[in-house]
């Protein structure tokens, strides 16, 4: 009887947030500090206020979201595209303003490596949401299935 080799153990690298020094307390500070700015903003504040009546559950959901994004905790359970699609008039200028405010908050509240990580992910998320909004609003043509030879 031949002996089987032992199973390979594949070690996963630490989540990017851990490598950048992110912890849950930093995520909490960033989310709460950022949304304090959003609520005070003359452009974005009214948009958010019209959609969010109880801020505590929203803030908790955003902490879970960012924890899932940078620490890979898988705590976030939500559907951001439908939540954004239903907001009338939401456009690229709003996303640009959101990103500018997010970047300023991250640079102010986080060490450089952590701020860079948050900002990189925020840009990716904003781009994805913008594309989804464009698609749902009929601005982009529907994607076609690839043509297969043979």
ABEGO torsion letter per residue (X at the ends): XBBBBBBBBBBBBBBAAAAAGBBAAAAAAAAAAAAAAAAABAAAAAAAAAABABAAAAAAAAAAAAAAAAAGAGABBBBAAAAAAABBGBBAAAAAAAAAAAAAAAAAABBAAAAAAAAAAAAAAAAAAAAAAAAAAGABBBBBBBBBBX
